């Protein structure tokens, strides 16, 4: 679970680099960064609870949403896409 301070820190850092400003929470790169933080935060939960299939479904939905947002950014601005992938440490 992300705290409000962690979320505002992510929005401030990613929003100033890729968005329109420090308060830009709706742009695709900021949403991708927030989803990545939530996905990474669930790693500990799934190592402790291997048979939590209901939360696993939510995780898969978040991954799918992040994938579609990444596809949108890639189609519109390839340079921003490659920089965002590098910044977040994603596999591509």
ROSE-4610 file (N, C-alpha, C; in Angstrom, 1 decimal, always signed):
// ROSE-4610
residu = [X/X/X/X/X/X/X/X/X/X/X/X/X/X/X/X/X/X/X/X/X/X/X/X/X/X/X/X/X/X/X/X/X/X/X/X/X/X/X/X/X/X/X/X/X/X/X/X/X/X/X/X/X/X/X/X/X/X/X/X/X/X/X/X/X/X/X/X/X/X/X/X/X/X/X/X/X/X/X/X/X/X/X/X/X/X/X/X/X/X/X/X/X/X/X/X/X/X/X/X/X/X/X/X/X/X/X/X/X/X/X/X/X/X/X/X/X/X/X/X/X/X/X/X/X/X/X/X/X/X/X/X/X/X/X/X/X/X/X/X/X/X/X/X/X/X/X/X/X/X/X/X/X/X/X/X/X/X/X/X/X/X/X/X/X/X/X/X/X/X/X/X/X/X/X/X/X/X/X/X/X/X/X/X/X/X/X/X/X/X/X/X/X/X/X/X/X/X/X/X/X/X/X/X/X/X/X/X/X/X/X/X/X/X/X/X/X/X/X/X/X/X/X/X/X/X/X/X/X/X/X/X/X/X/X/X/X/X/X/X/X/X/X/X/X/X/X/X/X/X/X/X/X/X/X/X/X/X/X/X/X/X/X/X/X/X/X/X/X/X/X/X/X/X/X/X]
num = [1/1/1/2/2/2/3/3/3/4/4/4/5/5/5/6/6/6/7/7/7/8/8/8/9/9/9/10/10/10/11/11/11/12/12/12/13/13/13/14/14/14/15/15/15/16/16/16/17/17/17/18/18/18/19/19/19/20/20/20/21/21/21/22/22/22/23/23/23/24/24/24/25/25/25/26/26/26/27/27/27/28/28/28/29/29/29/30/30/30/31/31/31/32/32/32/33/33/33/34/34/34/35/35/35/36/36/36/37/37/37/38/38/38/39/39/39/40/40/40/41/41/41/42/42/42/43/43/43/44/44/44/45/45/45/46/46/46/47/47/47/48/48/48/49/49/49/50/50/50/51/51/51/52/52/52/53/53/53/54/54/54/55/55/55/56/56/56/57/57/57/58/58/58/59/59/59/60/60/60/61/61/61/62/62/62/63/63/63/64/64/64/65/65/65/66/66/66/67/67/67/68/68/68/69/69/69/70/70/70/71/71/71/72/72/72/73/73/73/74/74/74/75/75/75/76/76/76/77/77/77/78/78/78/79/79/79/80/80/80/81/81/81/82/82/82/83/83/83/84/84/84/85/85/85/86/86/86/87/87/87/88/88/88/89/89/89/90/90/90/91/91/91/92/92/92]
x = [+0.8/+0.0/+0.9/+0.6/+1.3/+0.7/+1.6/+1.1/+0.9/+0.2/-0.1/+1.2/+2.2/+3.5/+4.3/+4.2/+4.9/+4.3/+3.0/+2.3/+2.6/+2.6/+2.9/+4.4/+5.3/+6.7/+6.8/+6.1/+6.2/+5.6/+4.5/+3.9/+4.8/+5.4/+6.3/+7.5/+8.1/+9.3/+9.0/+8.0/+7.7/+6.9/+6.1/+5.3/+6.1/+7.2/+8.1/+8.9/+9.3/+10.1/+9.3/+8.1/+7.4/+6.0/+5.5/+4.2/+4.2/+3.1/+3.0/+3.4/+3.6/+4.1/+4.0/+4.3/+4.3/+3.0/+1.9/+0.5/-0.2/+0.5/+0.0/-0.2/-1.4/-1.6/-2.3/-2.8/-3.6/-2.8/-1.6/-0.9/-0.5/-0.3/+0.0/+1.3/+2.4/+3.6/+3.5/+2.8/+2.6/+1.7/+0.7/-0.1/+0.7/+1.6/+2.5/+3.4/+3.9/+4.8/+4.1/+2.9/+2.1/+1.7/+1.3/+1.0/+2.2/+3.4/+4.6/+5.0/+4.8/+5.0/+4.1/+2.8/+1.8/+2.1/+2.5/+2.9/+4.1/+5.1/+6.3/+6.0/+5.1/+4.7/+4.0/+3.4/+2.7/+3.6/+4.9/+5.8/+5.9/+6.0/+6.1/+4.9/+3.7/+2.5/+2.4/+2.8/+2.7/+3.8/+4.9/+5.8/+5.3/+4.6/+4.0/+2.8/+2.0/+0.7/+0.6/+1.1/+1.2/-0.1/-1.1/-2.4/-3.4/-3.1/-4.0/-4.4/-5.3/-5.6/-6.5/-7.3/-8.1/-7.3/-6.2/-5.3/-4.5/-4.2/-3.5/-4.2/-5.5/-6.4/-6.3/-6.3/-6.1/-4.7/-3.7/-2.4/-2.3/-2.9/-2.9/-3.7/-4.7/-5.5/-4.6/-3.8/-2.9/-1.8/-1.3/-0.3/-0.8/-2.1/-2.7/-2.9/-3.4/-3.6/-2.3/-1.2/+0.1/+0.6/+0.4/+0.8/+0.1/-1.2/-1.9/-1.5/-1.2/-0.7/+0.7/+1.5/+2.8/+2.7/+1.8/+1.5/+1.1/+0.3/-0.2/+1.0/+1.8/+3.0/+4.0/+4.1/+5.0/+4.5/+3.3/+2.7/+2.7/+2.7/+2.6/+4.0/+4.9/+6.2/+7.2/+7.9/+8.9/+10.0/+10.5/+11.6/+11.2/+10.0/+9.5/+9.3/+8.9/+8.7/+10.0/+11.0/+12.3/+12.9/+12.8/+13.3/+12.5/+11.2/+10.3/+10.6/+10.9/+11.2/+12.6/+13.5/+14.8/+14.7/+13.8/+13.7/+13.0/+12.0/+11.3/+11.9/+12.9/+13.6/+12.8/+11.9/+11.1/+12.0/+11.5/+12.3/+12.6/+11.9/+12.1/+13.2]
y = [-1.2/+0.0/+1.2/+2.2/+3.4/+4.4/+5.2/+6.3/+7.5/+8.5/+9.7/+10.5/+10.4/+11.1/+10.4/+9.1/+8.3/+8.7/+8.7/+9.0/+10.4/+11.4/+12.8/+12.9/+12.1/+12.2/+11.6/+10.5/+10.0/+10.9/+11.6/+12.5/+13.7/+14.2/+15.3/+15.0/+13.9/+13.5/+13.2/+12.3/+11.9/+13.0/+13.7/+14.8/+15.9/+16.3/+17.3/+16.9/+15.6/+15.1/+14.8/+14.1/+13.7/+14.3/+14.9/+15.5/+17.0/+17.6/+19.1/+19.9/+19.2/+19.9/+18.9/+19.5/+18.7/+18.2/+18.8/+18.4/+17.6/+17.2/+16.5/+15.0/+14.6/+13.2/+12.4/+13.1/+12.4/+11.9/+12.4/+12.0/+10.6/+10.0/+8.5/+8.2/+8.9/+8.5/+8.5/+9.5/+9.5/+8.3/+8.0/+6.8/+5.5/+5.5/+4.3/+4.2/+5.3/+5.3/+4.9/+5.4/+5.0/+3.5/+3.0/+1.6/+0.7/+1.1/+0.4/+0.3/+1.4/+1.4/+0.5/+0.5/-0.4/-1.8/-2.1/-3.5/-4.0/-3.1/-3.5/-3.7/-2.9/-3.0/-4.3/-5.0/-6.3/-7.5/-7.3/-8.4/-9.1/-8.3/-8.9/-9.7/-9.1/-9.8/-11.2/-11.3/-12.5/-13.5/-13.1/-14.1/-14.7/-13.9/-14.4/-15.2/-14.8/-15.4/-16.0/-17.1/-17.7/-18.1/-18.4/-18.9/-17.8/-16.5/-15.4/-15.1/-15.9/-15.8/-14.6/-14.1/-12.9/-11.7/-11.5/-10.4/-10.5/-11.8/-12.0/-11.5/-11.7/-11.1/-9.6/-8.9/-7.5/-7.1/-7.9/-7.6/-7.7/-8.7/-8.9/-7.8/-7.3/-6.2/-4.9/-4.7/-3.5/-3.7/-4.9/-5.1/-4.8/-5.3/-5.0/-3.6/-2.8/-1.4/-0.7/-1.1/-0.5/-0.8/-2.0/-2.3/-1.5/-1.3/-0.5/+1.0/+1.5/+2.9/+3.0/+2.0/+2.0/+2.0/+1.2/+1.2/+2.5/+3.2/+4.6/+5.5/+5.5/+6.4/+6.1/+4.8/+4.4/+4.8/+4.8/+5.2/+6.7/+7.5/+8.9/+9.6/+9.1/+9.7/+8.6/+8.2/+7.1/+7.5/+8.7/+9.1/+9.2/+9.7/+9.7/+8.3/+7.4/+6.0/+5.3/+5.5/+4.9/+5.5/+6.7/+7.4/+6.9/+6.8/+6.3/+4.9/+4.0/+2.6/+2.6/+3.4/+3.5/+4.0/+5.0/+5.7/+4.7/+4.0/+3.1/+1.7/+1.4/+0.1/-1.0/-0.8/-1.9/-2.7/-3.8/-4.7/-4.4/-3.4/-3.2/-2.2]
z = [+0.0/+0.0/+0.0/-0.9/-1.0/-0.1/+0.6/+1.4/+0.5/+1.1/+0.3/+0.0/+0.9/+0.7/-0.5/-0.5/-1.6/-2.9/-3.0/-4.2/-4.7/-3.8/-4.2/-4.6/-4.0/-4.4/-5.8/-6.2/-7.5/-8.5/-8.2/-9.1/-9.3/-8.3/-8.4/-9.3/-9.0/-9.8/-11.3/-11.5/-12.9/-13.6/-12.9/-13.5/-14.0/-13.3/-13.8/-15.0/-15.1/-16.2/-17.4/-17.2/-18.4/-18.5/-17.5/-17.6/-17.8/-17.3/-17.5/-16.3/-15.2/-14.0/-12.8/-11.6/-10.4/-10.0/-10.4/-10.0/-11.1/-12.1/-13.2/-12.9/-12.5/-12.1/-13.2/-14.2/-15.2/-16.4/-16.6/-17.8/-17.8/-18.9/-19.0/-18.3/-18.5/-17.8/-16.3/-15.7/-14.3/-13.8/-14.6/-14.3/-14.3/-15.3/-15.5/-14.2/-13.8/-12.7/-11.4/-11.2/-10.0/-10.1/-11.2/-11.3/-11.1/-11.6/-11.3/-9.9/-9.2/-7.7/-7.0/-7.4/-6.7/-7.0/-8.3/-8.7/-7.9/-7.8/-7.1/-5.6/-5.0/-3.6/-3.3/-4.3/-4.0/-4.0/-4.3/-4.3/-3.0/-1.9/-0.6/-0.2/-0.6/-0.3/-1.0/-2.2/-2.9/-2.5/-2.0/-1.5/-0.2/+0.6/+1.9/+1.7/+0.7/+0.4/-1.0/-1.2/-2.6/-3.2/-2.3/-2.8/-2.8/-2.8/-2.8/-4.3/-4.8/-6.2/-6.5/-5.5/-5.8/-6.0/-5.1/-5.3/-6.6/-6.9/-8.2/-9.4/-9.4/-10.5/-10.5/-9.4/-9.4/-9.9/-9.5/-10.0/-11.6/-12.1/-13.5/-14.3/-13.6/-14.2/-14.2/-13.2/-13.1/-14.2/-14.4/-15.4/-16.8/-17.0/-18.3/-18.6/-17.5/-17.7/-17.9/-17.2/-17.5/-18.9/-19.3/-20.7/-21.7/-21.6/-22.5/-22.5/-21.3/-21.2/-21.8/-21.6/-22.3/-23.8/-24.3/-25.7/-26.3/-25.5/-25.9/-25.9/-24.9/-24.9/-26.0/-26.3/-27.4/-28.7/-29.0/-30.3/-30.5/-29.4/-29.5/-29.4/-28.5/-28.4/-28.0/-29.0/-28.8/-27.9/-28.0/-27.2/-25.7/-25.4/-24.1/-23.5/-24.4/-24.0/-23.6/-24.4/-24.1/-22.8/-22.6/-21.4/-20.2/-20.3/-19.2/-18.8/-19.8/-19.5/-18.8/-19.2/-18.5/-17.1/-16.9/-15.6/-14.6/-15.1/-14.2/-14.0/-14.9/-14.8/-15.3/-16.3/-16.8/-17.8/-18.2/-19.0/-20.4/-21.0/-22.4/-22.7]
